[in-house]
Amino acid sequence: MRYVGEYRESRNAANHDGGGLHLDENATRLGFARGGAVAGSIHLDLFSPIVLELFGKEWFESGSVSIRYRSPTVDRERVRVVVEGDGAQRRASIERDDGMLVGEGTIAVGAPTEPSALRSIDLHEHPASELRILDGLTEGDELPTVRRAIPAARQQALLDEDLVTEVLDWHRGDSPWGGAVVVPQLFVHELHRAATAYLDPLVAANGDALGMFGALEIANVNGPLIVDRDYDMTTRIHALGDSPKAEHAWFEVTASEAGTAATVATLFMQQRWLKASSPRYA
């Protein structure tokens, strides 16, 4: 089975919000000639109507989207999702309207027999030789737990400004789970903040560097995440590495019901910090 989504224009909201490689001036300075990159998290919004159509309500309780990014896009470039296969886990890709591959991976529901796209990667395929930007970080580190809610006001602002590529009624108000479901981009951003509360000061102490998402997996375990509910978020560093252009970390953020050990959702991701943006590589 092959499912092809409609073309949509993903917005680069961070170009107006002071955000790293999403800013045109930073992107151009570092060799991204076409301008600021749309965050990979924003492309995940494309999947909302597709997982609902293919998997139904169950995806929001026990489903995942797992994508490794291949090529960046810029503001308002037309992109779509293509899904192939049958069963609980299927191949998925994001492509631009000229056929350029933006990202590829899997979508799934329930308990597939095979690991997701990102969980099947050898996380040590590019082992670290010498870490300068991430000096002080170690594989296996457990970062401090933070308790935070995902603000309904922040989600509503994104919706009001038309910055969510695909919107479901469940994102706007009541859902079968008793509140508005968190949109995918905010799922990423808010769990990511639990990790960067520690990582950003560490990188800044090492001279600072601009980061970008290399891969993202959002997974509902006993989902979904609901706005304005408190969650305890814990982060574990799975692997560290580098390449000629960047240092990177693979890490996982687990969001649990506040005060309990009941996992609601996880974010598993690779973040890259560009060497060309760091004084440690000047």
Backbone as a ProteinNet text record, in pm:
[ID]
protein_1_A
[PRIMARY]
MRYVGEYRESRNAANHDGGGLHLDENATRLGFARGGAVAGSIHLDLFSPIVLELFGKEWFESGSVSIRYRSPTVDRERVRVVVEGDGAQRRASIERDDGMLVGEGTIAVGAPTEPSALRSIDLHEHPASELRILDGLTEGDELPTVRRAIPAARQQALLDEDLVTEVLDWHRGDSPWGGAVVVPQLFVHELHRAATAYLDPLVAANGDALGMFGALEIANVNGPLIVDRDYDMTTRIHALGDSPKAEHAWFEVTASEAGTAATVATLFMQQRWLKASSPRYA
[TERTIARY]
84	0	87.8	48.8	122.3	24.9	58.2	-25.2	55.8	-0.5	68.6	-11.7	48.1	-19.9	-24.3	-100.2	-109.2	14.3	52.7	162.1	117.5	206.4	181.6	306	289.2	400.5	439.3	549.9	599	663.2	628.4	674.3	800.7	888.7	1007.9	980.4	901.8	863.9	984.9	1087.2	1203	1288.2	1266.1	1340.1	1306.3	1193.6	1151.6	1160.4	1224.7	1225.4	1367.1	1466.8	1604.6	1666.6	1626.6	1665.7	1774.9	1900.4	2010.1	2016	2023	2031.7	1902.2	1797.4	1671.4	1672.9	1766.2	1782.5	1857.2	1805	1867.2	2014.6	2046	2184	2280.6	2238.4	2324.2	2341.7	2231.1	2236.7	2326.5	2313.6	2395.4	2542.7	2571.9	2711.1	2776.4	2695.5	2750.1	2734.5	2699.3	2700.2	2566.8	2457.5	2324.1	2270	2303	2286	2140.9	2046.9	1907.2	1838.7	1905.4	1847.1	1820.2	1749.5	1722.5	1643.3	1681.3	1618.4	1492	1391.1	1271.8	1311.6	1275.1	1308.7	1243.3	1318.2	1262.8	1137.2	1127.2	1008.5	882.4	894.4	778.1	729.2	821.7	780.8	698.9	717.5	640.9	492.3	456.9	314.6	242.6	316.6	257.1	189.6	235.2	189.8	55.5	8.2	-111	-231.8	-276	-393.4	-364.6	-238.7	-203.1	-207.2	-147.5	-151.6	-294.1	-374.2	-514.2	-588.9	-566.5	-635	-587.8	-457.2	-403.1	-418.1	-406	-403.7	-516.7	-584.5	-694	-649.6	-745	-723.2	-608.8	-584.8	-482.4	-342.9	-316.1	-181.9	-150	-248.4	-225.3	-201.5	-229.9	-206.3	-77.7	-42	74.6	143.1	151.5	210.1	336.3	410.8	536	555.8	637.8	693.5	843.1	922.2	1066.9	1136.4	1201.2	1252.6	1397.5	1479.7	1615.8	1617.8	1669.8	1664	1783	1754.1	1854.5	1887.8	1787.3	1810	1718.4	1768.9	1684.5	1595.2	1486.2	1401.4	1399.2	1348.3	1334.2	1186.2	1159	1021.5	930.5	816.8	707.1	738.5	849.2	868	765.3	714.1	607.2	665.3	609.6	654.3	532.8	556.4	448.9	506.8	418.8	456.2	414.5	501.8	471	489.9	389.4	394	378.5	460.8	454.7	454.1	379.2	375.2	243.5	234.9	116.6	159.7	62.6	92.9	115.1	168.6	181.8	292.8	393.1	500.6	519.9	533.9	542.2	652	708.7	811.2	745.6	814.3	761.9	874.7	839.6	938.1	870.5	953.4	908.9	984.1	912.1	977.9	929.8	1021.7	987.5	919.7	856.9	778.2	863.2	996.7	1083.2	1142.7	1095.1	1141.5	1255.5	1313.2	1423.1	1378	1459.1	1428	1464.2	1364.6	1385.4	1416.7	1345.8	1368.6	1304.1	1350.3	1294.6	1300.7	1207.7	1204.6	1082.8	1013.6	898.3	788.7	665.9	556.5	503.3	449.9	408	298.4	232	131.7	142.7	112.9	115.2	255.6	275.6	405.1	454.7	513.2	565.2	676.1	696.6	800.1	939.5	949.7	1078.7	1097.4	1221.8	1245.6	1216.8	1190.8	1166	1291.9	1276.1	1389.4	1508.5	1485.8	1597.2	1649.7	1562.4	1606.2	1688.6	1686.2	1763.2	1899.7	1929.1	2056.7	2167.6	2287.1	2405.9	2444	2418.1	2441	2589.6	2674.7	2818.5	2881.8	2801.9	2856.4	2958.2	2947.8	3046.2	3095.4	3182.8	3226.1	3305.7	3300.9	3370	3520.1	3595	3741.1	3786.3	3744.1	3772	3655.4	3588.6	3475.7	3521.9	3489.7	3521.4	3392.8	3294.9	3166.9	3093.6	3098	3026.2	3118.7	3232.7	3325.9	3255.5	3265.2	3199	3076	3030.5	2915.4	2965.8	2898	2942.1	2824.8	2851.6	2748.4	2698.8	2567.9	2507.8	2466.7	2503.7	2463.8	2311.7	2263.9	2122.3	2113.8	2046	2037.5	1929.1	1936.3	1837.9	1694.2	1604.3	1462.4	1401.3	1317.7	1244.7	1095.5	1017.3	871.2	819.7	743.8	691.6	561	479.8	357.7	380.5	309.8	316.3	202.8	235.9	132.7	28.3	-96.7	-204.9	-193.8	-149.9	-139.1	-35.6	72.6	175	121.8	50.2	-6.9	-109.6	-192.6	-294.6	-231.1	-119.4	-50.4	-0.8	53.3	96.4	-20.9	-133.4	-252.6	-305.5	-309.1	-361.6	-276.4	-145.3	-54.1	-35.3	-113.3	-109.7	29.4	92.3	228	232.1	115.6	107.9	61.3	142.1	117.4	-12.3	-41.1	-165	-228.6	-356.1	-424.2	-544.7	-556.5	-674.4	-764.3	-891.8	-982.3	-932.5	-869.9	-819.8	-707.2	-643.1	-539.1	-598.3	-722.9	-785	-862.6	-908.5	-992.6	-1002.4	-1118.6	-1136.1	-1110	-1053.3	-1023.2	-1078.7	-1069.3	-1114.1	-1037.2	-926.1	-842.6	-860.3	-956.6	-994.9	-931.2	-859.1	-798.5	-737.7	-680.6	-621.7	-492	-479.3	-359.2	-246.8	-127.5	-12.2	24.6	44.3	83.3	226.7	262.6	395.5	512.2	509.5	625.1	643.5	533.3	543.5	581.7	538.4	583.7	736.4	797.1	943.1	1002	952.2	1014.3	1012.4	901.1	889.4	970.6	975.5	1059.5	1207.3	1235.7	1373.1	1422.6	1335.9	1375.2	1419.1	1361.9	1403.5	1549.8	1595.1	1735.6	1824.3	1779.3	1865.1	1877	1791.6	1810.7	1948.6	2000.7	2135.3	2236.1	2197.1	2292.3	2332	2238	2270.8	2378.5	2368.7	2476.6	2610.5	2608.1	2732.3	2798.3	2718.3	2772.1	2820.6	2745.9	2786.5	2919.2	2938.5	3062.6	3182.2	3154.2	3259.1	3274.7	3223.3	3240.1	3118.3	3017.6	2890.2	2903.9	2790.7	2783	2636.4	2608.1	2471.1	2433.6	2314.8	2268.7	2158.1	2137.9	2028.4	1987.5	1861.1	1811.1	1858.5	1919.6	1958.6	1856.6	1784.6	1685	1589.7	1462.5	1360.6	1265.8	1237	1131.8	1042.4	913.6	816.1	736.4	716.7	647.2	551.6	428.6	330.3	339.1	353.8	361.7	229.7	184.2	48.3	-6.6	-9.5	-40.1	-187.9	-212.6	-118.2	-77.7	18.8	48.8	-64.9	-104.9	-216.6	-165.7	-208.7	-163.8	-204.7	-119.6	-142.2	-142.9	-97.1	-78.7	68.4	96.5	234.8	294.7	418.8	493.5	632.7	683.4	823.2	902.6	1008.2	1084.7	1228.8	1272.4	1408.1	1481.4	1610.5	1690.8	1808.7	1831.7	1947.3	2027.5	2159.1	2248	2283.3	2244.8	2268.5	2402.9	2443.1	2568.1	2617.7	2748	2812.7	2901.1	2915.9	3000.2	3033.2	3110.2	3137.3	3165.6	3163	3190.3	3276.1	3320.6	3400	3331.1	3197	3125.1	3058.9	3039.2	2959.1	2993.8	2967.3	2958.3	2810.5	2781	2639.3	2618.3	2493.8	2451	2318.5	2309.4	2181.7	2129.4	2007.6	1953	1803.1	1750.6	1608	1549.7	1436.6	1362.8	1233.3	1211.9	1091.9	1001.2	877	777.8	682.9	678.1	592.6	489.8	379.5	281.3	350.6	326.6	395.8	378.1	491.2	487.4	470.8	474.7	459.5	569.5	573	667.4	596.6	475.7	395.7	438.4	510.6	557.5	440.4	434.9	330.8	385.1	505.7	560.4	711.4	778	923.5	963	1074	1140.7	1280	1311.8	1444.1	1501.8	1622.2	1668.3	1820.4	1864.9	2002.9	2005.6	2089.5	2114.4	2259	2280.9	2414	2451.4	2579.8	2631.8	2741.8	2727.2	2816.5	2952.5	3057	3192.5	3226.6	3175.3	3206.3	3150.5	3056.7	2998.1	3064	3162.8	3222.9	3362.6	3394.9	3531.2	3632	3585.8	3676.6	3737.7	3676.5	3727.2	3776.9	3794.3	3839.2	3984.2
-119.6	0	124.9	224	350.2	464.6	546.5	661	787.9	881.2	1005.7	1122.8	1200.7	1315.6	1433.7	1534.2	1657.2	1743.6	1820.5	1915.4	2026.2	2060	2167.3	2256	2378.1	2471.5	2480.5	2416.2	2424.2	2560.7	2622.9	2757.8	2756.9	2851.9	2869.8	2980.1	2945.7	3045.4	3098.4	3013.4	3053.4	3159.1	3182.9	3288.6	3425.7	3432.9	3559.7	3554	3447.8	3425.8	3409.9	3454.7	3452.6	3316.2	3223.6	3085.1	3030.1	3032.2	2955.8	2948.9	2825.7	2804.5	2837	2863.2	2901.2	3047.1	3124.2	3263.5	3269.4	3347.3	3357.1	3396	3493.7	3543.8	3437.9	3359.1	3252.9	3141	3103.6	2995.4	3032.1	3154.4	3198.3	3201.7	3249.6	3257.6	3120.2	3017.3	2882.6	2796.2	2860.8	2788.7	2736.5	2768.8	2729.7	2843.9	2838.7	2955.1	2999.1	2907.6	2942.1	3008.8	3013.1	3081.6	2988.6	3043.1	2969.6	2842.5	2737.7	2606.6	2593.4	2530.2	2492.5	2382.6	2396	2295	2161.9	2054.2	1921.8	1894.3	1952	1933.8	1983.5	2090.2	2146.2	2051.4	1982	1884.3	1770.4	1741.7	1633.6	1664.5	1794.9	1830.9	1772.5	1745.4	1688.5	1554	1483.5	1346.4	1334.6	1441.1	1428.3	1367.9	1422.9	1362.7	1225.6	1200.3	1073.5	959.1	979.2	871.5	850.1	955.6	938.6	855	882.8	807.4	662.4	640.9	506	419.4	480.2	402.3	435.5	547.9	584.6	638.5	642.1	697	628.2	501.8	424.9	485.6	550.8	607.2	708.4	784.7	888.6	829.6	701.9	634.5	551.5	496.2	406.1	408.7	526.5	536.4	619.8	607.5	682.7	732.2	836.8	883.3	895.3	832.8	821.5	859.5	977.2	1033.7	1079.3	1040.6	1093.4	1192.1	1310.7	1417.9	1410.7	1435.5	1426.4	1561	1646.5	1775.6	1879.3	2000.6	2104.6	2172	2228.3	2312.7	2452.7	2548	2685.1	2721.4	2839.4	2882.4	2868.2	2801.6	2787.5	2699.3	2626	2526.6	2415.7	2365.6	2266.2	2127.3	2061.4	1927.8	1838.8	1707.6	1613.1	1486.3	1404.3	1275.7	1163.5	1064.4	942.7	825.1	738	619.5	495.8	395.4	271.8	151.9	48.4	-75.1	-94.3	-202.8	-236.8	-278.3	-300.4	-350.8	-241.5	-283.6	-193	-90.6	-121.7	-26.4	-14.3	111	135	235.9	225.9	321.5	456.7	562	697.1	789	884.2	983.1	1118	1222	1358.8	1404.5	1456.3	1499.2	1636.5	1710.4	1840.9	1821	1926	1909.2	1884.6	1898.4	1862	1723.2	1649.3	1513.7	1501.7	1614.2	1607.7	1540	1446.3	1376.5	1464.9	1498.5	1581.4	1493.7	1383.4	1292.7	1158.5	1053.9	920.2	842.7	747.8	667.9	578.9	577.6	490.5	562.3	512.8	543.6	410.3	409	282	303.9	192.7	194	63.7	69	-52.3	-101.1	-232.9	-295.8	-372.5	-302.6	-370.9	-470.1	-567.8	-667.7	-613.6	-511.6	-453.3	-318.9	-282.8	-150.5	-39	79.9	196.7	232.7	325.4	366.2	410.4	496.7	548.2	446	360.4	260.7	150.4	143.3	40.5	90.5	218.9	277.4	238.6	215.4	202.2	341.9	369.6	504.4	539.7	441.3	465.8	456.2	480.4	473.6	584.4	694.2	802.3	833.8	748.9	769.2	897.6	950.4	1076.3	1053.8	1140.8	1137.7	1230.6	1355	1453.3	1550.3	1556.7	1646.5	1779	1886.2	2019.5	2094.2	2091.6	2159	2089.1	1955.9	1877	1826	1890.2	1853	1859.3	1752.3	1746.1	1658.2	1615.7	1527.3	1385.1	1286.7	1147.5	1057.3	958.5	859.4	794.9	777.9	720.6	823	950.4	1054.7	1061.7	1074.7	1101.6	1247.6	1329.1	1471.1	1495.2	1606.8	1633.6	1634	1575.1	1572.6	1710.9	1750.1	1876	1847.1	1923.1	1911.3	2032.6	2006.7	2116.8	2075.9	2176.4	2158.2	2217.2	2165.6	2219.3	2320.3	2449.6	2552.6	2553.8	2553.8	2566.4	2699.1	2802.6	2934.7	2933.6	2859.7	2853.8	2780.4	2670.6	2598.2	2684.2	2755.1	2838.9	2949.4	3003.8	3108.4	3054.7	2933.3	2871.7	2852.9	2809.1	2788.5	2921.5	3023.3	3153.3	3217.3	3190.7	3250	3162.2	3054	2963	2904.1	2864.3	2809.8	2658.3	2595	2449.2	2398.7	2316.6	2280.1	2203.4	2109	2031.7	2032.8	2067.9	2083.5	1990.9	1918.1	1836.7	1909.8	1874	1931.6	1902.6	1787.3	1749.9	1841.2	1912.6	2008	2139.8	2165.4	2294.7	2294.7	2178.9	2175.9	2036.2	2003.2	1873.4	1758.6	1652.8	1531.4	1413.2	1292.1	1175.5	1156.5	1229.2	1212.9	1328.8	1414.9	1515.2	1651.9	1678.3	1809.1	1813.9	1928.1	1942.2	1861.4	1784.7	1705.1	1798	1777.3	1858.8	1831.9	1938	1922.2	1868.2	1795.3	1732.7	1828.3	1946.8	2035.7	2078	2097.5	2137.9	2019.3	1900.3	1776.4	1776.3	1801.6	1803.2	1918.1	2038.3	2156.1	2151	2109.1	2113	2001.8	1881.9	1777	1808.7	1866.6	1907.5	2010	2099.5	2200.8	2138.3	2022.8	1953.7	1912.6	1876.1	1838.8	1962.1	2061.4	2178.6	2267.9	2247.8	2319.7	2289.4	2171.2	2133.1	2148.9	2108.6	2107	2247	2340.1	2474.5	2542.2	2538.9	2599.3	2528.3	2396.7	2323.1	2367.6	2376.8	2419.8	2564.3	2649.7	2789.6	2800.8	2718.1	2720.5	2675.6	2600.9	2554.9	2645.7	2767.2	2864	2884.2	2798.6	2804.8	2753.1	2713.3	2663.7	2655	2661.3	2650.2	2504	2468.3	2330.9	2313.5	2189.4	2155.7	2010.8	1979.8	1844.7	1756.2	1642.5	1546.8	1436	1403.5	1296.5	1316.2	1280.7	1298.3	1179.1	1130.1	1029.2	1071.1	1089.9	1111.3	982.6	939.9	813.7	828.1	789.6	781.5	642.6	637.4	510	481.6	576.8	577.4	716.5	754.5	890.1	918.7	1042.3	1140.8	1243.1	1328.8	1445.5	1546.1	1604	1698.9	1832.7	1941.7	2074.1	2100.6	2176.7	2225	2115.1	1995.7	1892.3	1885.2	1859.4	1850.6	1714.7	1719.5	1597.3	1608.8	1497	1488.3	1439.4	1514.3	1484	1452.8	1333.7	1288.7	1264.7	1292.5	1281.3	1188.2	1098.4	1008.7	1024.5	1039.3	1049	907.4	873.3	738	725.3	827.3	817.8	956.9	969	1092	1059.8	1156	1131.6	1259.9	1245.5	1362.3	1320.8	1418.9	1403.6	1523.3	1531.2	1648.3	1782.1	1783	1909.5	1936.1	1833.5	1854	1754.3	1794.8	1702.2	1671.9	1553.7	1522	1439.1	1443.1	1361	1294.6	1166	1094.4	1090	1137.7	1135.2	1112	1072.3	1040.4	1113.8	1177.6	1245.2	1167.4	1128.7	1054.1	1143.9	1157.9	1237.3	1142.4	1156.3	1072.3	1157.9	1095.4	1167.1	1219.2	1343.3	1406.1	1325.7	1297.1	1227	1077.1	1022.5	878.2	828.6	696.6	636.8	596.8	648.1	609.6	689.8	628.1	695.7	727.9	853.2	897.8	900.1	956.1	972.2	989.3	965.5	982.9	1059.2	1130	1194	1134.2	1069.9	1012.9	1087.9	1141.4	1231.7	1240.6	1290.5	1331.3	1481.9	1548.3	1690.6	1707.1	1792.4	1819.9	1963.7	1987.8	2121.8	2144.8	2248.3	2270.2	2323.2	2256.1	2296.4	2434.7	2466.6	2596.8	2713.2	2685.4	2792.6	2803.6	2718.3	2712.2	2771.6	2859	2910.6	2801.1	2687	2578.3	2516.3	2544.4	2492.7	2605.9	2722.6	2838.2	2820.7
0	0	0	-79.9	-83.8	-56.4	41.5	77.4	52.8	-21.9	-54	1.4	88.3	146.9	52.3	91.5	14.1	39.3	-62.4	-42.5	52.8	145.1	240	248.2	296.6	311.3	458.3	493.9	632.3	655.4	768.2	798.2	884.4	857.8	940.9	1042.9	1143.9	1243.8	1318.5	1339.3	1419.9	1350.7	1220.5	1150.7	1208.3	1277.1	1336.9	1489	1539.5	1683.3	1737.5	1657.5	1704.2	1713.8	1628.4	1647.3	1559.3	1604.3	1547.1	1395.7	1344.2	1199.7	1127.6	1201.1	1138.2	1095.6	1150.3	1109	975.9	881.5	749.3	758.6	843.2	848.6	900.5	999.2	1051.1	949	886.3	788.1	670.6	622	508.1	545.4	665.5	710.2	718.1	746.3	762.8	637.9	525.7	398.9	351.5	423.6	378.1	292	163.8	76.8	60.6	75	47.9	166.7	282.4	397	513.8	613.4	736.4	713.8	786.2	768.7	853.5	795.7	871.7	969.7	1095.4	1195.4	1161.3	1183.2	1156.8	1236.4	1354.6	1438.6	1369	1291.5	1222.7	1113.8	1047.9	946.7	1007.8	1136.4	1198	1204.3	1199.7	1197.5	1076.3	969.5	848.4	875.1	977.8	998.9	1070.5	1135.6	1220.3	1148.9	1035.6	970.4	910.9	877.9	813.7	914.1	1033.4	1132.9	1182.5	1186.4	1225.9	1122.4	995	890	882.9	898.6	881.7	1006.5	1124.5	1248.1	1344.9	1321.6	1408.6	1543.5	1635.3	1769	1842.9	1812.4	1883.8	1868.6	1754.3	1736	1845.2	1888.9	1988.8	2127.6	2142.5	2269.6	2267.5	2148.7	2144	2007.9	1946.5	1812.8	1811	1700.8	1687.8	1545.2	1534.1	1406.7	1429.8	1342.8	1362.5	1232.2	1230.4	1104.5	1119.7	1022.6	1011	894.8	921.5	820.9	726.3	597.5	492.2	429	408.4	343	405.3	430.3	489.9	385.7	432.6	349.2	409.6	332.2	380.5	383.7	435.4	461.7	340	363.2	267.1	146.7	148.7	43.4	60.8	-51.3	-48.3	-22	78.2	117.2	140.7	131.9	159.5	221.2	277.3	336.6	242.5	229.6	155.2	250.5	257.6	343.9	256.8	282.8	205	299.2	260.4	337.8	409.9	482.8	560.5	700.3	784.7	917.4	1019	1135.6	1249.4	1229.8	1146.3	1118.5	968	920.1	776.3	746.9	627.4	584.9	557.8	594.5	574.8	529	444.3	400.5	384.4	389.2	362.8	238.9	139.8	16.5	-26	-87.9	-143.9	-277.9	-330.4	-453	-577.4	-565.7	-677.6	-660.3	-558.3	-533.9	-435.7	-390	-293.9	-165.3	-116.4	7.5	126.2	206.6	325.7	446.7	460.2	571.9	544	615.3	595.5	724.9	738.3	859.4	862.7	977.2	995.1	1072.7	1054.2	1145.1	1195.5	1317.2	1374.9	1477.3	1511.1	1616.7	1694	1823.7	1904.6	1930.2	1913.1	1942	1819.8	1721.7	1603.3	1640.1	1554.1	1579.9	1549.7	1465.9	1430.2	1500.8	1531.4	1592.2	1493.8	1546.1	1462.3	1384	1290.4	1206.9	1291.2	1389.9	1468.7	1568.3	1619.6	1717.3	1651	1518.5	1448.3	1401.7	1425.6	1383.9	1482.2	1429.2	1513.4	1561.8	1685.2	1738.2	1745.3	1728.4	1733.8	1594.8	1491.4	1355.4	1330	1406	1396.8	1538.1	1594	1732.7	1749.4	1870	1899	1905.3	1837.5	1847.7	1959.8	1951.1	2056.9	2062.3	2175.4	2189.9	2249.1	2179.8	2229.5	2266.4	2178.4	2205	2319.4	2321.7	2421.6	2531.6	2546.5	2652.1	2787.7	2864	2993.8	2993.8	2875	2862.8	2840.1	2899.6	2892	2856.4	2774.5	2744.1	2873.1	2881.4	3000.5	3103.7	3084.4	3178.2	3189.9	3311.8	3339.2	3383.3	3306.2	3337.4	3442.6	3513.5	3618.8	3566.9	3643.5	3609.2	3627.1	3532.6	3545	3536.9	3610	3602.4	3526.7	3423.6	3344.6	3279.1	3251.1	3172.9	3034.7	2937.2	2801.5	2789.4	2780.5	2797	2684.7	2724.6	2626.6	2553	2622.6	2559.4	2447.8	2468	2362.9	2240.5	2263.3	2149.6	2077.5	2154.1	2091.6	2009.1	2055.9	1979.6	1845.8	1845.2	1719.6	1624.5	1679.4	1596.8	1543.3	1629.7	1589.3	1480	1484.4	1385.9	1263.3	1254.6	1139.9	1120.4	1231.3	1227.2	1247.5	1252.5	1260.1	1124	1061.1	921.1	902.8	990.4	985.3	1123.7	1131.6	1260	1265.8	1375.3	1403	1503	1503.9	1603.9	1745.3	1765.1	1897.8	1944.3	1852.4	1890.9	1941.9	1907	1937.9	2068.3	2110.3	2229.3	2285.4	2338.6	2403.2	2307	2361.4	2287	2366	2313.5	2391.6	2522	2538.5	2657.4	2756.1	2729	2826.9	2814.2	2708.1	2686.6	2548.8	2512.5	2380.1	2370.8	2261.9	2236.5	2189.1	2239.9	2202.4	2056.7	1977.3	1837.1	1831.1	1723.6	1718.5	1738.9	1677.2	1693.7	1838.2	1910.2	2050.4	2138.8	2102.5	2166.2	2167	2050.3	2040.6	2121.9	2099.2	2159.5	2312.3	2370.4	2516	2582.7	2524.6	2581.4	2557.2	2442	2411.7	2513.3	2556.8	2655.5	2787	2820.4	2942.1	2933.5	2812.5	2792.3	2780.8	2706.9	2683.4	2805.7	2905.6	3031.4	3089	3057.7	3099.8	2986.3	2864.4	2753.4	2706.9	2704.1	2656.5	2741.2	2874.9	2954.2	2934.5	2915.8	2893.7	2763.1	2655.5	2526.3	2534.7	2603.3	2617.9	2693	2794.2	2870.2	2786.4	2680.2	2588.9	2467.1	2477.4	2370.1	2283.6	2301.2	2228.9	2085.1	2028.2	1891	1853.4	1723.7	1675.1	1655	1701	1691.4	1589.2	1548.1	1456.9	1482.4	1449.1	1467.1	1351.5	1386.3	1283.9	1267.1	1374.3	1371.3	1488.1	1466.9	1570.1	1570.2	1689.6	1706.5	1821.7	1793.1	1897.9	1913.7	2038.2	2062.9	2179.8	2157.6	2264.5	2326.6	2458.2	2529.6	2598.5	2676.8	2733.3	2709.7	2582.9	2543.3	2536.5	2488	2437.7	2544.7	2508.9	2590.5	2576.1	2687.8	2690.7	2745	2685.3	2729.1	2873.8	2941	3077.3	3184.2	3151.1	3252.3	3288.5	3416.4	3461.7	3427.1	3378.6	3349.6	3408.9	3459.7	3500.4	3380	3343.1	3223.1	3260.3	3221.2	3249.1	3117	3116.2	2994.6	3017.1	2920.8	2925.4	2797.1	2809.9	2695.1	2648.7	2525.7	2474.2	2404.4	2328	2252.5	2216.1	2201.7	2157.5	2037.9	1948	1832.2	1760	1651.9	1569.8	1426.3	1339.2	1197.4	1158.3	1032.7	994.5	1016.9	1016.8	1025.7	1160.3	1242	1362.8	1471.8	1595.6	1707	1729.3	1784	1803.9	1930	1975.4	2088	2052.6	2083.6	2079.9	2222.9	2244.5	2379.1	2375.4	2491.4	2503.5	2622.7	2599.7	2706	2731	2854.2	2891.6	2975.4	2930.4	3004	3076.9	3209.5	3292	3363.3	3401.8	3482.3	3608.5	3639.8	3752.2	3880.4	3945	4072.3	4062.5	3940.4	3921.2	3827.9	3808.8	3714.5	3584.8	3564.2	3447.6	3325.4	3232.7	3111.7	3019.7	2976.3	2883.7	2740.5	2722.9	2588.4	2597	2483.4	2478	2352.3	2364.3	2251.3	2242.4	2128.8	2104	1985.6	1998.8	1895	1886.7	1771.8	1754.1	1735.6	1814.1	1792.9	1751.2	1650.8	1598.8	1629.3	1665.3	1686.6	1583.4	1502.2	1389.3	1433.7	1390	1426.6	1371.9	1253.8	1192.7	1273	1363.7	1445.5	1582.3	1609.9	1743.2	1743.6	1841.4	1853.3	1887.8	1939.5	1970.2	1844.1	1728.1	1601.1	1509.7	1566.2	1485.4	1442.2
[MASK]
++++++++++++++++++++++++++++++++++++++++++++++++++++++++++++++++++++++++++++++++++++++++++++++++++++++++++++++++++++++++++++++++++++++++++++++++++++++++++++++++++++++++++++++++++++++++++++++++++++++++++++++++++++++++++++++++++++++++++++++++++++++++++++++++++++++++++++++++++++++++++

